[in-house]
Amino acid sequence: MPLGVRRLALENPNTGESFSDVYWCDGDYVPEAVRRIDWLMRDFHCDEVTPIDPSLIELLDELTAKLGTARPVQILSGYRTKATNRRLRGEGLHPAVNSLHLVGQAVDIRIEKVSTARLHRAAVSLRAGGVGTYRRAHFVHLDCGPVRQWQGASRRARARRA
């Protein structure tokens, strides 16, 4: 990898927190910046933090570069505890039992003024992990797992089908 700097702009609309800084410099991650990213992407329901997989951080960086946007990536859900995953199931949502959110390898995002369809196309074009598109809920899921893609539905859409 070439030397230089890499920066990200992230915000968590659930907590009002943001990060806009260099996270990688001259061939290595900036430890304090990575800790701040881990905190921003924590399970905000219980303030539990886990290290976010560096591959996911890189994927977010590549995605914003691909889109050519300086707008912050909105982190709707990053790391999730098993308890939060169970709670979401109880609320009628359908998170995967072995979700990569549980190990800091998945994130649900949106970017202001970037359509879900455009965000989906850009994420799929990277050919790096899973991409789930939830158009009715206006977000895209990204993860560091095998390359695959799917279309999801919002809770409201599931309720209409029932």
C-alpha positions as CSV (number, residue, x, y, z in Angstrom):
1,M,0.0,0.0,0.0
2,P,1.3,3.5,-0.8
3,L,2.3,5.7,2.1
4,G,0.1,8.8,2.8
5,V,-3.0,9.4,4.7
6,R,-6.6,8.1,4.7
7,R,-9.4,9.8,6.3
8,L,-13.1,9.1,6.9
9,A,-16.1,11.1,7.8
10,L,-18.6,9.2,9.9
11,E,-21.7,10.2,11.9
12,N,-24.0,8.3,14.1
13,P,-27.5,9.8,13.9
14,N,-28.6,7.7,16.9
15,T,-26.1,9.3,19.2
16,G,-25.3,12.6,17.5
17,E,-21.6,11.7,17.5
18,S,-19.2,12.2,14.5
19,F,-15.7,11.4,13.4
20,S,-13.9,13.3,10.7
21,D,-10.2,12.6,10.8
22,V,-7.2,10.7,9.5
23,Y,-7.4,7.0,10.5
24,W,-4.4,5.7,8.6
25,C,-1.0,7.5,8.1
26,D,2.2,6.5,6.5
27,G,1.5,2.8,6.3
28,D,-0.3,2.2,9.7
29,Y,-3.5,2.8,11.5
30,V,-3.7,5.8,13.9
31,P,-4.6,4.0,17.2
32,E,-6.5,6.9,18.7
33,A,-8.5,7.4,15.5
34,V,-9.3,3.7,15.4
35,R,-10.5,3.8,19.1
36,R,-12.8,6.7,18.2
37,I,-14.2,4.8,15.2
38,D,-14.8,1.7,17.5
39,W,-16.7,4.0,19.9
40,L,-18.8,5.6,17.2
41,M,-19.7,2.2,15.8
42,R,-20.5,0.7,19.3
43,D,-23.8,-0.9,20.3
44,F,-25.3,2.4,21.4
45,H,-28.1,0.6,23.1
46,C,-25.8,-0.5,25.9
47,D,-22.5,1.4,25.1
48,E,-20.6,-1.8,24.5
49,V,-17.6,-1.5,22.2
50,T,-15.7,-4.1,20.2
51,P,-12.8,-3.6,17.8
52,I,-14.2,-2.9,14.3
53,D,-12.6,-5.1,11.7
54,P,-10.0,-2.9,9.8
55,S,-11.4,-4.4,6.5
56,L,-14.7,-2.8,7.2
57,I,-13.1,0.6,7.8
58,E,-11.2,0.2,4.5
59,L,-14.4,-0.8,2.8
60,L,-16.1,2.4,4.0
61,D,-13.1,4.4,2.8
62,E,-13.2,2.7,-0.6
63,L,-16.9,3.3,-0.9
64,T,-16.8,7.0,-0.2
65,A,-13.9,7.3,-2.7
66,K,-16.0,5.4,-5.3
67,L,-18.9,7.7,-4.7
68,G,-16.7,10.8,-4.8
69,T,-18.4,12.3,-1.8
70,A,-17.1,14.1,1.2
71,R,-20.4,13.7,3.0
72,P,-20.2,11.7,6.2
73,V,-21.3,8.1,6.2
74,Q,-24.2,7.7,8.6
75,I,-23.7,4.7,10.8
76,L,-27.2,3.4,11.6
77,S,-25.9,0.1,13.2
78,G,-22.4,-1.0,13.6
79,Y,-21.4,-3.5,16.3
80,R,-24.3,-5.2,18.0
81,T,-24.4,-7.4,21.1
82,K,-26.3,-10.6,21.2
83,A,-28.8,-9.0,23.5
84,T,-29.5,-6.2,21.1
85,N,-29.8,-8.7,18.2
86,R,-32.4,-10.7,20.3
87,R,-34.2,-7.4,21.1
88,L,-34.5,-6.5,17.4
89,R,-35.9,-9.9,16.7
90,G,-38.5,-9.3,19.5
91,E,-39.4,-6.0,17.7
92,G,-40.3,-7.9,14.5
93,L,-37.0,-7.3,12.7
94,H,-35.0,-10.2,11.3
95,P,-31.3,-9.8,12.1
96,A,-29.3,-12.9,11.3
97,V,-28.7,-15.1,14.3
98,N,-25.0,-15.2,13.5
99,S,-24.8,-11.7,12.1
100,L,-21.4,-10.2,11.3
101,H,-22.6,-7.2,13.3
102,L,-22.0,-9.3,16.4
103,V,-18.2,-9.4,15.7
104,G,-17.6,-5.9,14.4
105,Q,-17.6,-6.9,10.7
106,A,-20.8,-5.3,9.5
107,V,-22.5,-1.9,9.3
108,D,-25.8,-0.5,8.1
109,I,-25.3,2.9,6.4
110,R,-26.7,5.7,4.4
111,I,-25.2,8.9,3.0
112,E,-27.2,12.1,2.8
113,K,-28.0,13.1,-0.8
114,V,-26.9,9.7,-2.1
115,S,-29.8,7.4,-3.1
116,T,-29.9,3.9,-1.7
117,A,-29.8,2.6,-5.3
118,R,-26.6,4.5,-6.0
119,L,-25.0,3.4,-2.7
120,H,-25.9,-0.2,-3.5
121,R,-24.4,-0.1,-7.0
122,A,-21.2,1.5,-5.6
123,A,-20.9,-1.1,-2.8
124,V,-21.5,-4.1,-5.1
125,S,-18.9,-2.7,-7.6
126,L,-16.2,-3.0,-4.9
127,R,-16.7,-6.8,-4.9
128,A,-15.7,-7.0,-1.2
129,G,-18.1,-8.7,1.1
130,G,-21.8,-8.7,1.6
131,V,-24.2,-6.0,0.4
132,G,-27.8,-6.0,1.5
133,T,-30.1,-3.3,0.3
134,Y,-33.1,-2.1,2.3
135,R,-34.7,0.4,0.0
136,R,-37.8,1.0,2.0
137,A,-35.8,1.7,5.1
138,H,-33.3,3.7,3.1
139,F,-30.0,1.9,4.1
140,V,-27.4,-0.5,2.8
141,H,-25.8,-3.2,4.9
142,L,-22.0,-3.8,4.2
143,D,-19.9,-6.6,5.7
144,C,-16.5,-8.3,5.5
145,G,-18.0,-11.7,4.8
146,P,-18.1,-13.6,1.5
147,V,-19.1,-11.6,-1.6
148,R,-22.8,-11.8,-1.9
149,Q,-25.8,-9.5,-2.2
150,W,-29.5,-9.5,-1.2
151,Q,-32.6,-7.2,-1.1
152,G,-34.2,-6.7,2.3
153,A,-37.4,-5.2,3.4
154,S,-38.3,-2.9,6.2
155,R,-40.4,-3.9,9.1
156,R,-43.3,-1.9,7.7
157,A,-43.1,-3.8,4.3
158,R,-43.1,-7.1,6.1
159,A,-46.1,-6.1,8.2
160,R,-48.0,-5.1,4.9
161,R,-47.3,-8.6,3.5
162,A,-48.5,-10.4,6.6
